Amino acid sequence: MWRLLRDRRLSAYKFRRQVPIESYILDFVCFEKRLVIEIDGSQHVKSRRDAVRDAALASEGFAIARYWNNDVLQQPTSVLEDILAKLAGR
C-alpha cells in the first residue's frame, strides 16, 4: 500500500505512514483530509480495542477507512478507488 500512496502518487494527496497520534500508531494518514487508512488482518474482526481507538480518533476529527490485507494484495485498484472516494467526500 505504501508504494501506491507515497510521494503524492494518489491524486497528489500527501500520506504519511506509521504515524503516532496519542497512544496509537496509525498505518497511513492524510492530514489534509484527516483520513486514516488501516490495513488489517482477521485479528481485527469485532475488535473492542479498535472501536475505542476509532472513537478517540473520530473525536479528533479523523475518519477511519479499514481494508483487509487480502483486498490490498488482490484488488489494489478497487481499494485505491474507494480511498479516492473517501478523500473526495471529506
Sequence and secondary structure as in RCSB ss.txt:
>XXXX:A:sequence
MWRLLRDRRLSAYKFRRQVPIESYILDFVCFEKRLVIEIDGSQHVKSRRDAVRDAALASEGFAIARYWNNDVLQQ
PTSVLEDILAKLAGR
>XXXX:A:secstr
 HHHHGGGTTTT   EEEEEETTEEEEEEETTTTEEEEEE GGGTT HHHHHHHHHHHHTT EEEEEEHHHHHH 
HHHHHHHHHHHHHT 
